[in-house]
Amino acid sequence: QAIQSVLNQTYKTLEILIVDDNSKDNTEKVIQRFKDNRMKYLRHTHNMGGGAARNSGIRIAKGEYIAFLDSDDEWLPEKIEKQLNVFHKSTDSLGVVYTGFQYVDDYGQMNEQVIPKERGNISLEILEWNYIGTASTILVRSSYLKRINGFDETLPSCQDWDLYIRLSKICLFDFVAESLVRYTSSRNLTCITNKKESVVLGHNKILKKHN
């Protein structure tokens, strides 16, 4: 579903990088069902974590802008097109355009919508809490991503929040005021957001890193 939501984008000039973090499921077989020459598959030889997987994608990406999509999330069809429209109307100081998102349960039912409100220099507001949410909502100018060396791979959780904090120090943020991502709020205990010890440890590291 995640891959299909990318293929369904109204903006078609995409490089689709699929990073398999040494999964134990049938990821590779699923990918082989798709016949699209925009897709590239990269598999880690051992599990390295979400931050490392995203960084692997960043390193081989060729585009001017980079977006992320977790395997259990989906983009609505006009997400990338609408974000690019915001970039094209702005200056190079704009580094991130994010969207709202829908909380979706394991059965595909929407529980809640989150609509963005903060734009410009968000370096103070983003320290309070991660109101941007999942990294699946953002489109980032690749030059800024590479300038901060991508995600912090040492964090057990909150890698997305840490990324936003560091980006906010060097560029401006803007948004599309629509919920264009379906974010799966799963009860699966293997999901990092449901591992309380990892979440607490991640928050503590954020506090020490950015105090």
LUMDRENDO-230248 format. One record per residue (C-alpha): residue in one letter; chain; x, y negated, z. Coordinates in steps of 0.001 Angstrom, whole numbers. Last residue first. Layout:
# LUMDRENDO-230248
resn = A | chain = A | xx = X | yy = Y | zz = Z
...
//
This chain:
# LUMDRENDO-230248
resn = N | chain = A | xx = 19110 | yy = -21856 | zz = 26130
resn = H | chain = A | xx = 19269 | yy = -20328 | zz = 22638
resn = K | chain = A | xx = 21293 | yy = -17125 | zz = 23052
resn = K | chain = A | xx = 20431 | yy = -16442 | zz = 26674
resn = L | chain = A | xx = 16690 | yy = -16904 | zz = 26122
resn = I | chain = A | xx = 16766 | yy = -14876 | zz = 22885
resn = K | chain = A | xx = 18592 | yy = -12055 | zz = 24671
resn = N | chain = A | xx = 15897 | yy = -11997 | zz = 27361
resn = H | chain = A | xx = 13157 | yy = -11892 | zz = 24738
resn = G | chain = A | xx = 14809 | yy = -8936 | zz = 22977
resn = L | chain = A | xx = 15234 | yy = -7047 | zz = 26238
resn = V | chain = A | xx = 11553 | yy = -7562 | zz = 27057
resn = V | chain = A | xx = 10500 | yy = -6357 | zz = 23592
resn = S | chain = A | xx = 12832 | yy = -3359 | zz = 23725
resn = E | chain = A | xx = 11520 | yy = -2324 | zz = 27158
resn = K | chain = A | xx = 7906 | yy = -2801 | zz = 26052
resn = K | chain = A | xx = 8109 | yy = -536 | zz = 23012
resn = N | chain = A | xx = 4807 | yy = -1407 | zz = 21335
resn = T | chain = A | xx = 6265 | yy = -4165 | zz = 19130
resn = I | chain = A | xx = 8967 | yy = -1713 | zz = 18000
resn = C | chain = A | xx = 6405 | yy = 712 | zz = 16520
resn = T | chain = A | xx = 7068 | yy = 4269 | zz = 17710
resn = L | chain = A | xx = 4127 | yy = 3951 | zz = 20122
resn = N | chain = A | xx = 1651 | yy = 3677 | zz = 17240
resn = R | chain = A | xx = -1164 | yy = 1438 | zz = 18446
resn = S | chain = A | xx = -726 | yy = -636 | zz = 15306
resn = S | chain = A | xx = -1291 | yy = -4338 | zz = 14689
resn = T | chain = A | xx = -944 | yy = -4080 | zz = 10922
resn = Y | chain = A | xx = -314 | yy = -7516 | zz = 9447
resn = R | chain = A | xx = -2358 | yy = -8350 | zz = 6330
resn = V | chain = A | xx = -655 | yy = -11364 | zz = 4803
resn = L | chain = A | xx = -2202 | yy = -14305 | zz = 2919
resn = S | chain = A | xx = -4000 | yy = -15992 | zz = 5811
resn = E | chain = A | xx = -4330 | yy = -19501 | zz = 4371
resn = A | chain = A | xx = -2835 | yy = -22860 | zz = 5279
resn = V | chain = A | xx = 234 | yy = -22459 | zz = 3059
resn = F | chain = A | xx = 3186 | yy = -23619 | zz = 5111
resn = D | chain = A | xx = 6179 | yy = -25923 | zz = 5501
resn = F | chain = A | xx = 9531 | yy = -25682 | zz = 7266
resn = L | chain = A | xx = 12572 | yy = -27967 | zz = 7146
resn = C | chain = A | xx = 16208 | yy = -26905 | zz = 7147
resn = I | chain = A | xx = 19385 | yy = -26486 | zz = 9227
resn = K | chain = A | xx = 18318 | yy = -26130 | zz = 12865
resn = S | chain = A | xx = 14955 | yy = -24573 | zz = 11963
resn = L | chain = A | xx = 16819 | yy = -21707 | zz = 10268
resn = R | chain = A | xx = 18384 | yy = -20657 | zz = 13579
resn = I | chain = A | xx = 15071 | yy = -20683 | zz = 15446
resn = Y | chain = A | xx = 13262 | yy = -18932 | zz = 12592
resn = L | chain = A | xx = 15854 | yy = -16132 | zz = 12505
resn = D | chain = A | xx = 15610 | yy = -15651 | zz = 16279
resn = W | chain = A | xx = 11823 | yy = -15299 | zz = 15970
resn = D | chain = A | xx = 12226 | yy = -12696 | zz = 13201
resn = Q | chain = A | xx = 14773 | yy = -10650 | zz = 15137
resn = C | chain = A | xx = 12420 | yy = -10594 | zz = 18147
resn = S | chain = A | xx = 13347 | yy = -6975 | zz = 18976
resn = P | chain = A | xx = 16428 | yy = -4842 | zz = 19702
resn = L | chain = A | xx = 18698 | yy = -7800 | zz = 18805
resn = T | chain = A | xx = 22223 | yy = -6862 | zz = 17709
resn = E | chain = A | xx = 21403 | yy = -7063 | zz = 13987
resn = D | chain = A | xx = 20965 | yy = -10843 | zz = 14053
resn = F | chain = A | xx = 19204 | yy = -11513 | zz = 10757
resn = G | chain = A | xx = 20661 | yy = -13439 | zz = 7849
resn = N | chain = A | xx = 24195 | yy = -14786 | zz = 7811
resn = I | chain = A | xx = 23148 | yy = -18355 | zz = 8764
resn = R | chain = A | xx = 24273 | yy = -19802 | zz = 5408
resn = K | chain = A | xx = 23008 | yy = -16703 | zz = 3614
resn = L | chain = A | xx = 19446 | yy = -17418 | zz = 4667
resn = Y | chain = A | xx = 19811 | yy = -21101 | zz = 3777
resn = S | chain = A | xx = 21028 | yy = -20329 | zz = 254
resn = S | chain = A | xx = 18246 | yy = -17744 | zz = -154
resn = R | chain = A | xx = 15462 | yy = -20347 | zz = 116
resn = V | chain = A | xx = 12974 | yy = -18538 | zz = 2304
resn = L | chain = A | xx = 9465 | yy = -17171 | zz = 1756
resn = I | chain = A | xx = 7875 | yy = -16178 | zz = 5054
resn = T | chain = A | xx = 4755 | yy = -14250 | zz = 6066
resn = S | chain = A | xx = 6214 | yy = -10708 | zz = 6184
resn = A | chain = A | xx = 8648 | yy = -11979 | zz = 8825
resn = T | chain = A | xx = 5834 | yy = -11469 | zz = 11335
resn = G | chain = A | xx = 4715 | yy = -14333 | zz = 13537
resn = I | chain = A | xx = 5042 | yy = -18033 | zz = 12748
resn = Y | chain = A | xx = 3904 | yy = -18894 | zz = 16296
resn = N | chain = A | xx = 7042 | yy = -17378 | zz = 17800
resn = W | chain = A | xx = 7127 | yy = -19126 | zz = 21157
resn = E | chain = A | xx = 8543 | yy = -22192 | zz = 22915
resn = L | chain = A | xx = 11756 | yy = -22458 | zz = 20887
resn = I | chain = A | xx = 9698 | yy = -22808 | zz = 17696
resn = E | chain = A | xx = 8339 | yy = -26162 | zz = 18902
resn = L | chain = A | xx = 11773 | yy = -27767 | zz = 19308
resn = S | chain = A | xx = 13332 | yy = -26880 | zz = 15932
resn = I | chain = A | xx = 10078 | yy = -27417 | zz = 14007
resn = N | chain = A | xx = 11353 | yy = -30168 | zz = 11705
resn = G | chain = A | xx = 8695 | yy = -30310 | zz = 9000
resn = R | chain = A | xx = 5595 | yy = -28171 | zz = 9467
resn = E | chain = A | xx = 3450 | yy = -26736 | zz = 12270
resn = K | chain = A | xx = -209 | yy = -25717 | zz = 11837
resn = P | chain = A | xx = -308 | yy = -22214 | zz = 10387
resn = I | chain = A | xx = -3562 | yy = -20135 | zz = 10336
resn = V | chain = A | xx = -3820 | yy = -16911 | zz = 12369
resn = Q | chain = A | xx = -6726 | yy = -14562 | zz = 11621
resn = E | chain = A | xx = -8155 | yy = -11932 | zz = 13965
resn = N | chain = A | xx = -9417 | yy = -8357 | zz = 14147
resn = M | chain = A | xx = -9365 | yy = -7314 | zz = 10491
resn = Q | chain = A | xx = -10263 | yy = -3664 | zz = 9910
resn = G | chain = A | xx = -7767 | yy = -1542 | zz = 7989
resn = Y | chain = A | xx = -8250 | yy = 1569 | zz = 10139
resn = D | chain = A | xx = -4916 | yy = 1199 | zz = 11960
resn = D | chain = A | xx = -5916 | yy = -2339 | zz = 12974
resn = V | chain = A | xx = -5428 | yy = -5543 | zz = 10958
resn = Y | chain = A | xx = -4274 | yy = -8892 | zz = 12355
resn = Q | chain = A | xx = -4605 | yy = -11329 | zz = 9469
resn = F | chain = A | xx = -1873 | yy = -13750 | zz = 8485
resn = G | chain = A | xx = -1140 | yy = -17407 | zz = 7906
resn = T | chain = A | xx = 1572 | yy = -18418 | zz = 5507
resn = Y | chain = A | xx = 5224 | yy = -19448 | zz = 5626
resn = V | chain = A | xx = 7369 | yy = -21745 | zz = 3516
resn = V | chain = A | xx = 11008 | yy = -21953 | zz = 4571
resn = G | chain = A | xx = 14015 | yy = -23999 | zz = 3428
resn = L | chain = A | xx = 12694 | yy = -27440 | zz = 2583
resn = S | chain = A | xx = 15720 | yy = -29739 | zz = 2435
resn = D | chain = A | xx = 15966 | yy = -28951 | zz = -1292
resn = T | chain = A | xx = 13022 | yy = -31273 | zz = -1926
resn = S | chain = A | xx = 9296 | yy = -30557 | zz = -2226
resn = K | chain = A | xx = 6617 | yy = -29977 | zz = -4872
resn = H | chain = A | xx = 8322 | yy = -26854 | zz = -6249
resn = F | chain = A | xx = 8617 | yy = -25356 | zz = -2774
resn = V | chain = A | xx = 4875 | yy = -25703 | zz = -2109
resn = N | chain = A | xx = 4019 | yy = -24120 | zz = -5468
resn = L | chain = A | xx = 6444 | yy = -21309 | zz = -4636
resn = Q | chain = A | xx = 4397 | yy = -20493 | zz = -1531
resn = K | chain = A | xx = 1176 | yy = -20371 | zz = -3552
resn = E | chain = A | xx = 2664 | yy = -18038 | zz = -6153
resn = I | chain = A | xx = 4194 | yy = -15758 | zz = -3500
resn = K | chain = A | xx = 925 | yy = -15228 | zz = -1626
resn = E | chain = A | xx = -1541 | yy = -15098 | zz = -4551
resn = P | chain = A | xx = -2218 | yy = -11335 | zz = -4473
resn = L | chain = A | xx = -2596 | yy = -10790 | zz = -705
resn = W | chain = A | xx = 553 | yy = -9362 | zz = 840
resn = E | chain = A | xx = 459 | yy = -6109 | zz = 2802
resn = D | chain = A | xx = 1996 | yy = -4795 | zz = 6026
resn = D | chain = A | xx = 2964 | yy = -1276 | zz = 7181
resn = S | chain = A | xx = 6230 | yy = -1105 | zz = 5220
resn = D | chain = A | xx = 7411 | yy = -4524 | zz = 6362
resn = L | chain = A | xx = 7518 | yy = -7204 | zz = 3688
resn = F | chain = A | xx = 10227 | yy = -9827 | zz = 3346
resn = A | chain = A | xx = 10570 | yy = -12777 | zz = 985
resn = I | chain = A | xx = 13685 | yy = -14218 | zz = -645
resn = Y | chain = A | xx = 14020 | yy = -17292 | zz = -2853
resn = E | chain = A | xx = 16699 | yy = -18243 | zz = -5398
resn = G | chain = A | xx = 16789 | yy = -14636 | zz = -6570
resn = K | chain = A | xx = 19744 | yy = -12258 | zz = -6835
resn = A | chain = A | xx = 19155 | yy = -10062 | zz = -3785
resn = I | chain = A | xx = 21984 | yy = -7611 | zz = -3026
resn = R | chain = A | xx = 23086 | yy = -9100 | zz = 299
resn = I | chain = A | xx = 19560 | yy = -10089 | zz = 1372
resn = G | chain = A | xx = 18309 | yy = -6522 | zz = 976
resn = S | chain = A | xx = 21063 | yy = -5139 | zz = 3168
resn = N | chain = A | xx = 20287 | yy = -7913 | zz = 5655
resn = R | chain = A | xx = 16668 | yy = -6740 | zz = 5830
resn = A | chain = A | xx = 17770 | yy = -3206 | zz = 6672
resn = A | chain = A | xx = 20266 | yy = -4475 | zz = 9245
resn = G | chain = A | xx = 17594 | yy = -6481 | zz = 11051
resn = G | chain = A | xx = 15149 | yy = -3583 | zz = 11012
resn = G | chain = A | xx = 17476 | yy = -1033 | zz = 12570
resn = M | chain = A | xx = 20609 | yy = 861 | zz = 11531
resn = N | chain = A | xx = 19382 | yy = 4412 | zz = 10897
resn = H | chain = A | xx = 22016 | yy = 6385 | zz = 9024
resn = T | chain = A | xx = 23058 | yy = 6794 | zz = 5375
resn = H | chain = A | xx = 20991 | yy = 3740 | zz = 4487
resn = R | chain = A | xx = 18837 | yy = 4061 | zz = 1356
resn = L | chain = A | xx = 18568 | yy = 1450 | zz = -1409
resn = Y | chain = A | xx = 15839 | yy = 1491 | zz = -4055
resn = K | chain = A | xx = 15476 | yy = -1094 | zz = -6812
resn = M | chain = A | xx = 12131 | yy = -2052 | zz = -8366
resn = R | chain = A | xx = 11749 | yy = -4527 | zz = -11227
resn = N | chain = A | xx = 11822 | yy = -1627 | zz = -13720
resn = D | chain = A | xx = 8382 | yy = -485 | zz = -12590
resn = K | chain = A | xx = 7270 | yy = 3138 | zz = -12716
resn = F | chain = A | xx = 5928 | yy = 3799 | zz = -9232
resn = R | chain = A | xx = 5552 | yy = 7416 | zz = -8162
resn = Q | chain = A | xx = 9276 | yy = 7568 | zz = -7346
resn = I | chain = A | xx = 8698 | yy = 5188 | zz = -4440
resn = V | chain = A | xx = 6433 | yy = 7680 | zz = -2672
resn = K | chain = A | xx = 9026 | yy = 10422 | zz = -3087
resn = E | chain = A | xx = 11713 | yy = 8217 | zz = -1537
resn = T | chain = A | xx = 9529 | yy = 7312 | zz = 1438
resn = N | chain = A | xx = 8567 | yy = 10920 | zz = 2240
resn = D | chain = A | xx = 9301 | yy = 10719 | zz = 5979
resn = K | chain = A | xx = 12548 | yy = 10940 | zz = 7939
resn = S | chain = A | xx = 13632 | yy = 7357 | zz = 7260
resn = N | chain = A | xx = 17307 | yy = 6482 | zz = 6745
resn = D | chain = A | xx = 16590 | yy = 2729 | zz = 6813
resn = D | chain = A | xx = 15018 | yy = 2771 | zz = 3349
resn = V | chain = A | xx = 15482 | yy = -641 | zz = 1726
resn = I | chain = A | xx = 13140 | yy = -1389 | zz = -1165
resn = L | chain = A | xx = 14200 | yy = -4357 | zz = -3285
resn = I | chain = A | xx = 11591 | yy = -5770 | zz = -5674
resn = E | chain = A | xx = 13010 | yy = -8472 | zz = -7942
resn = L | chain = A | xx = 10074 | yy = -10618 | zz = -8979
resn = T | chain = A | xx = 9033 | yy = -12690 | zz = -11973
resn = K | chain = A | xx = 5369 | yy = -11637 | zz = -11740
resn = Y | chain = A | xx = 3610 | yy = -14344 | zz = -9735
resn = T | chain = A | xx = 9 | yy = -13117 | zz = -9502
resn = Q | chain = A | xx = 1216 | yy = -10494 | zz = -7031
resn = N | chain = A | xx = -316 | yy = -7031 | zz = -7476
resn = L | chain = A | xx = 3085 | yy = -5307 | zz = -7683
resn = V | chain = A | xx = 3843 | yy = -6673 | zz = -4215
resn = S | chain = A | xx = 543 | yy = -5366 | zz = -2806
resn = Q | chain = A | xx = 1273 | yy = -2017 | zz = -4455
resn = I | chain = A | xx = 4550 | yy = -1771 | zz = -2560
resn = A | chain = A | xx = 2860 | yy = -2378 | zz = 799
resn = Q | chain = A | xx = 0 | yy = 0 | zz = 0
//
